[in-house]
Amino acid sequence: MPPATSAPDAPVAEGDAEAPPVPTYRSLAAPVSNPVDKFALLPAFLKVRGLVKEHIDSFNYFITKGIKNIVRANNRIEARSDPGIYLEYKNIYIGEPSVQVDFRVETITPHFCRLTDRTYSAPVIVDVEYTVGKTHTQHRKPSFTIGYMPIMLRSYACVLNGKDEAELARYGECPLDPGGYFIVKGAEKVILIQEQLSKNRIIIDTDNKGRVIASVTSSTHEVKSKTVICMEKEKIYLQLNQFTKAIPIIVVMKAMGIETDQEVVQMVGRDPRYADLLYLSIQECATERIYTQQQALQYMDDKVTYAGAGNIKDGRSKLILRDVFIAHVPVNNGNFQPKCIYTAVMLRRMLDAILNSDTFDDKDYVGNKRLELSGQLVSLLFEDLFKTMNTYAVDRMNKNSDMARSSPLDFSQLIMQQDVITSGLERAISTGNWDIKRFKMHRKGVSQVLSRLSYMASLGYMTRITPQFEKTRKTSGPRALQPSQWGMLCPCDTPEGEACGLTKNLALMTHVTTDQEEGPLRNLCFSLGVEDLSLLSGEEIHAPGSFLVMFNGLILGKHRQPQKFANNMRTFRRSGKIGEFVSVFVNEKQHCIHIASDGGRVCRPLIIADKGRARVKEHHMKELRDGIRSFDDFLRDGLIEYLDVNEENNALIALYEHVDQDGVQRSSITHIEIEPMTLLGVVAGLIPYPHHNQSPRNTYQCAMGKQAMGNIAYNQLFRADSLLYLLVYAQRPLLTTKTIELVGYDKLGAGQNATVAVMSYSGYDIEDAIVMNKSSLDRGFGRCIAMKKYTVTSEKYGDGISDRIAKPQRNKDGVLIKQNMRV
């Protein structure tokens, strides 16, 4: 065969330096290769982030920042009769994982806790300042332990954090074990990811009576409340638990200081259709003869449900409006203007939905959901227990200071309830019951025992999402596969039966955000031209061409050039000036820019494209393969960025760089997928050629792939699980997928490939029975080891005699000797 000759150079289009070369015979026969093979980014991502990084990040945020914020909010307690007797927390931190044995503190490892049925916990240490006696003598007590907190494996407080393989082996741990779970009383417990509707966001929906409602679930450190504005018989009302009946919304606006009807209409918007819809509500207010703020407050005072001490209702409604009604919007120095504007925006969104049904919010849309991780759940529990402990301390203080002749109480006597935090946290994680009366929270099954049936079963548990939704309800909406789940949640991995579509799993490259500091971001928004809300009148807010700027559900102000503002924010994010998980989303329909830095949003990394051309070039990938670059460098250099579900609405994402699609202009593509196969989760990634299967077959395999018996960890023979199944001859799969190598499943194989001959046996069709080859069984087909744990108490008797565990003794004839033995 004559050698292939290269074709003459094709002319290169101007401004298109990377025009594809003219194909030759040899190039056409060669295997198809990607322009830039970006697969190496996947192992780099998992090396930096790990498989369960969202759990560990969340817990790390809690023990470094969250716990300090809780103590800062409740840092001082005083005696009722004498404020000079006080106790103040100066600092709080988590110590090393340890246990007290005979008044001696010993450091512990996770493996030691598994074997000895202990809790892997670390002391919660505070520095305090307090006064004693009538003379108010001031004392300081550094490093005082107020309780023990269970520690998540591989978190900052864990002894395994940052250790290499050799050190992990010395601690008796498996390097492939991802961590992200707790050890309580020797059992491995994982706090499942909880799915919830996002807090501090306006949701427009219909209730069970078919009425249009605008609702906000407010959540701050102090208060958690739900505000609902609904339309009934063409009149608009506010519903709050603190009032016996619904309050007309115009009365609420007047109670907050917006006394004229014209101001209310201007705040909502100048569209005459809004005024028409508000007309009956305004008329109702006039018929009730409410014209001033004082009259409105008086009207609301009469509707308060609980009057409090002395049954005095006067002034209660103003406190409810300040502290409970849209609680996340602050009221500074009695200025209700921000709350009025927020209420007007809720009304506007609600009236828009009445006029145009397309503007309703979808509760099943992933952008309207937040995922609660172990850090947030433990934080809620710790806050409740810490307040309970302080309540006990205040009661003892008050009793002591009220007595005329009392000995001065020392601090260590004051916090006698040392086990409040220890037992409370341990009980909750052990039973999985989260009971917090303060927030009316009663959840069951929050934590579960980590399945060790196989390596895949434990990984599947770590990425599972459980819903706050009744499984028995037969609605199809929450169960259906949402387009917004693409790349964020696995489309295959969901159980069959009643939990189908409700219990979900994270995709391979999904990251769940943790809270970020708000102050610097807020200042940056104002620097980029956001006009402050406090300087705007009602009419100016909805001026044509200007967009409202919402920051974590709060209205900051407005901006006249939304696209320019969004592009500036993205430039800052890509250059690493602000956090990589900050999201900027321009909503053209609602004339609104949403900036989010709160925790619990799902996001994933994508390659940034300039006019359809990926920023990641071949030389970048070579640097990555040579170890010069890491995944974080790609983020810092603005080659890759994280997008959450809302910001994906502003992006056009291509699956591959050089695959043209009908009706899509190359120049309008903003991002390119790193690897399309990452839309599947960890468990679904094990299926070879899943796109050749009927859809439910992939779902069945996700359930059954976790049940394959095999190896569970490198330290499996040193574990003492109550029941452990190990396969003697685990087989390598005939065909591996990329995911198998990424998650380390090739190192811990499971299952065997049986050769099945489909034929009848001696002329009889024996239906479901299986005839097995005896010689294959003799050679070890399907042979397994079942290890069970038996607990015995070794007793000590007098004269130095004690029990010892030994194998049964036999005499010369092999007969069992039963004396001095108990089985």
BELHU-V21026 format. One record per residue. SS is DSSP state (@ for helix, = for strand, . for the rest). Layout:
{{SS} {SS}}
This chain:
{{.} {.} {.} {.} {.} {.} {.} {.} {.} {.} {.} {.} {.} {.} {.} {.} {.} {.} {.} {.} {.} {.} {.} {.} {@} {@} {@} {@} {@} {.} {.} {.} {.} {.} {.} {.} {.} {.} {.} {@} {@} {@} {@} {@} {@} {@} {@} {@} {@} {.} {.} {.} {@} {@} {@} {@} {@} {@} {@} {@} {@} {@} {@} {@} {@} {@} {@} {@} {@} {@} {@} {@} {@} {.} {.} {=} {=} {=} {.} {.} {.} {.} {.} {.} {.} {=} {=} {=} {=} {=} {=} {=} {=} {=} {=} {=} {=} {=} {=} {=} {=} {.} {.} {=} {=} {=} {=} {.} {.} {@} {@} {@} {@} {@} {@} {@} {.} {.} {.} {.} {=} {=} {=} {=} {=} {=} {=} {=} {=} {=} {=} {=} {.} {.} {.} {.} {=} {=} {=} {=} {=} {=} {=} {=} {=} {=} {=} {=} {=} {=} {.} {.} {.} {.} {.} {.} {.} {.} {.} {.} {.} {.} {.} {.} {@} {@} {@} {@} {@} {@} {.} {.} {.} {.} {.} {.} {.} {.} {.} {.} {.} {=} {=} {=} {.} {.} {=} {=} {=} {=} {=} {.} {=} {=} {=} {=} {=} {.} {.} {.} {.} {=} {=} {=} {=} {=} {.} {.} {.} {.} {.} {=} {=} {=} {=} {=} {=} {=} {=} {.} {.} {.} {.} {=} {=} {=} {=} {=} {=} {=} {=} {=} {.} {.} {=} {=} {=} {=} {=} {.} {.} {.} {=} {.} {.} {.} {=} {=} {@} {@} {@} {@} {@} {@} {@} {.} {.} {.} {.} {.} {@} {@} {@} {@} {@} {@} {@} {@} {.} {.} {.} {@} {@} {@} {@} {@} {@} {@} {@} {@} {@} {@} {@} {@} {@} {@} {@} {.} {.} {.} {.} {.} {@} {@} {@} {@} {@} {@} {@} {@} {@} {.} {.} {=} {.} {.} {.} {.} {@} {@} {@} {.} {.} {.} {.} {@} {@} {@} {@} {@} {@} {@} {@} {.} {.} {.} {.} {.} {.} {.} {.} {=} {.} {.} {=} {.} {@} {@} {@} {@} {@} {@} {@} {@} {@} {@} {@} {@} {@} {@} {@} {@} {@} {@} {@} {.} {@} {@} {@} {.} {.} {.} {.} {.} {.} {@} {@} {@} {=} {=} {=} {=} {.} {@} {@} {@} {@} {@} {@} {@} {@} {@} {@} {@} {@} {@} {@} {@} {@} {@} {@} {@} {@} {@} {@} {@} {@} {@} {@} {@} {@} {@} {.} {.} {.} {.} {.} {.} {.} {.} {@} {@} {@} {@} {.} {.} {.} {.} {@} {@} {@} {@} {@} {@} {@} {@} {@} {@} {@} {@} {@} {.} {.} {=} {=} {=} {@} {@} {@} {.} {=} {=} {=} {.} {.} {.} {=} {=} {=} {.} {.} {.} {.} {.} {@} {@} {@} {@} {@} {@} {@} {@} {.} {=} {=} {=} {=} {.} {.} {.} {.} {.} {.} {.} {.} {.} {@} {@} {@} {.} {.} {.} {@} {@} {@} {.} {.} {.} {=} {.} {.} {.} {.} {.} {.} {.} {@} {@} {@} {.} {.} {.} {.} {=} {=} {=} {=} {.} {.} {=} {=} {=} {.} {.} {.} {.} {.} {.} {@} {@} {@} {@} {@} {@} {@} {@} {@} {.} {.} {.} {=} {=} {@} {@} {@} {.} {.} {@} {@} {@} {@} {.} {.} {.} {.} {.} {=} {=} {=} {=} {=} {.} {.} {=} {=} {=} {=} {=} {=} {.} {.} {@} {@} {@} {@} {@} {@} {@} {@} {@} {@} {@} {@} {@} {.} {.} {.} {.} {.} {.} {.} {.} {=} {=} {=} {=} {=} {.} {.} {.} {.} {=} {=} {=} {=} {=} {.} {.} {.} {.} {.} {=} {=} {=} {=} {=} {=} {=} {=} {=} {.} {.} {=} {=} {.} {.} {.} {@} {@} {@} {@} {@} {@} {@} {@} {.} {.} {.} {.} {.} {@} {@} {@} {@} {@} {@} {.} {.} {.} {=} {=} {=} {=} {=} {.} {.} {@} {@} {@} {@} {.} {.} {=} {=} {.} {.} {.} {.} {.} {.} {.} {.} {.} {.} {.} {@} {@} {@} {.} {.} {=} {=} {.} {.} {.} {@} {@} {@} {@} {.} {=} {.} {.} {@} {@} {@} {.} {.} {.} {@} {@} {@} {.} {.} {@} {@} {@} {@} {@} {@} {@} {@} {@} {@} {@} {@} {@} {.} {.} {=} {.} {.} {.} {.} {.} {@} {@} {@} {.} {.} {.} {.} {=} {=} {=} {=} {=} {.} {.} {.} {.} {.} {.} {.} {.} {.} {.} {@} {@} {@} {@} {@} {.} {.} {.} {.} {.} {.} {.} {=} {.} {.} {.} {.} {.} {.} {.} {.} {.} {.} {=} {.} {.} {=} {.} {.} {.} {.} {.} {.} {.} {.} {.} {@} {@} {@} {@} {@} {.} {.} {.} {.} {.} {=} {=} {=} {=} {=} {.} {.} {.} {.} {.} {.} {.} {=} {.} {.} {.} {.} {.} {=} {.} {.} {.} {.} {.} {.} {.} {=} {.} {.} {.} {.} {.} {=} {.} {.} {.} {.} {.} {.} {.}}
